């Protein structure tokens, strides 16, 4: 659930600026050695808003996909599924342009 994803400072944090495209982040990899949780936020420090939380797409790792707003800052947080889970992981990123049929 999204609230669990925002509690506590632990985990690895990444940031990027939205382009208006659909972004997907995944920890699905044989090199990811623990059960992960991915959460995506926007906003300011101490006032982050959860945009999306992973779906379990590949066993104990997950995938999160969401549309971005051009120029908006996004924060990606990778944690263990519980406090005892940690280790090496691979974070895959894919971007899909959004087009309109006008």
N, C-alpha and C positions, 0 to 999 in steps of 0.2 A: 504494500500500500504506500501511497505517496508520502504520508507523514513519517513512516519509518525511514524513508530515504533522506529526510532532511535533518534527522536528529544526529547530533554529534559531529565533530570536525574531522574524524578519521577518514581514511580513504585517499585515493588519488584524484586530483582535480585537474581538469583541462578547460580551456576556454577558446571560443572562436566567435567570429562575427557572422551573423546570418546574411545570406545572399538572396533570399527569396525562394531558394530551392528546397527540396525535400532531403533531409539528412537522415542517415541511418548509422548507428553505432552498434558494434557487436563485440562481445568477448568470446564468441564461439570459435574455439581453436583448440587443437590438441596441446598447444603450449600453455593454455590457461589451466593452472593447476589447482584451482579452488572454485567453490560456488560463488558466483558474483552477483552483484546487484548494480544496475545502471540507472541513474536518475539525471534528468535534465532540468536546469533552472534558468530563469531570467531574473532581472531585478538588481537591486543594490545590496551590498554587504549588510547582513543582519535583517534583510527584508527580501529574501529570495522567494520566488514563486515557482512551484513545481510545474513544469510544462508536460513532462512525460516520465513514466517509470517503465522499465523493461517488461517485456513479455518473455516467458521462458520458451525459447525457440529451439534450443539444442541441449537438452538435459539440464545441467546445473548452471549453465551460462545463459546469457540472454541477448536480446536485440531490442533496440528502441528506435523508432522512426517517427519523425515529426516534420511539419513544414516550418520553415524559418521566415522571419521578417527581415528584409534587407536593412542592414545597419544595426540590428539589435545584438547585444552581447548575450551569449549563451554559455552556461557553465555545466560541464559534464562531471559527474561524480561516480567513481567506481569504488565499490566497497565489497566486503564479503557479505554473504547472505545472513551471517550472524557475526558476533564479535570474535569468534574463534577462527573464522575463515580469513586467510590472507595468503599471499604468495605472488608468484609471477603471473602476468596475464598479457594477452595480446588484445589490443583495441583496434578493431577494423572500422574504417569509415567509408561510406559510399554516399555519393551525392547524385540526385536525380533532378534535372531541370523540370520546372513546372511550366507547362505551356497551356495556352488557352486557344480554343478553336474559333477565334473571331476572324 
